[in-house]
Amino acid sequence: MRSRELSSTERPRRTRLLALVPFAVAGVLACSLATPADAAAERINACGWNKSSGGEHAYYEHCATNTNVWIQVTRWPRSDYHRCVGPGRTVLDSDATGAWYDSNYRGGLCSHPGDTGP
């Protein structure tokens, strides 16, 4: 069986199309693989204290889904305080300079998000 020879106009067109295949495959792989990894990295970085940026107040992201915990919030020039936070994002005071989970304050767990203490 003999193969058909390509004409002079078919050869360059086929070569150009074959040259695009690796780029198309790379593009599809980049789109399908980059999104989950980027989302996971962003989620990991967001847990805990997040300083203010872009006009947004600082916030504390509590990443556990089944607990309420006490965090200590530092402020300047006002004094520090404790706050009960539930799962998800809790927006903090505009003068907040830091926040972290405080397992030593009342055992670390709390019942009512929004409660505050000294």
Sequence and secondary structure as in RCSB ss.txt:
>XXXX:A:sequence
MRSRELSSTERPRRTRLLALVPFAVAGVLACSLATPADAAAERINACGWNKSSGGEHAYYEHCATNTNVWIQVTR
WPRSDYHRCVGPGRTVLDSDATGAWYDSNYRGGLCSHPGDTGP
>XXXX:A:secstr
       TTHHHHHHHHHHHHHHHHHHHHHHHHHHHHHHHHHHHHHSEEE  BTTB  EEEE  SS  EEEEEEE
SSS  EEEEE SEEEE  TTEEEEEE TTSTTSB SSTT EE 
